[in-house]
Amino acid sequence: MSARADRRPSSDEAAAIAAAIEQFTRDTTAPPPEPPVTQPSRWLQAALVEGVTRQPDPAPLP
């Protein structure tokens, strides 16, 4: 089989090459790093505690 250097690939061949490159990139790229675990702010913690421990609302008006 002799390959000519000046031969241009067909659109189907070009699409196959692009798909192969994309698949290779997906297979060999490292996954993104996990975001760091952060503690909620003290303001948020206080608001959550206050919201849980507050008195229930009185019965709604008719």
Residue, then its C-alpha position, 0 to 999 in steps of 0.5 A: m500500500s503506497a500512501r501519497a503525502d499530497r492526498r487529502p482525507s475525505s470528510d468521513e475520514a476527517a470526522a473519524i480522525a477528529a472523533a478518535i482524537e476526542q476519544f483519546t483526549r477523554d480517555t487520557t485526561a485527568p479528572p478535574p480536582e475535587p473542590p475543597v471542603t469548606q465549613p459554612s460561615r459562622w453566620l450561616q451556622a447561626a442562622l441555621v441554628e436559629g431557624v431550627t430552634r425558634q418558636p413555631d409561628p402562631a396559628p394563622l388568622p382565619 
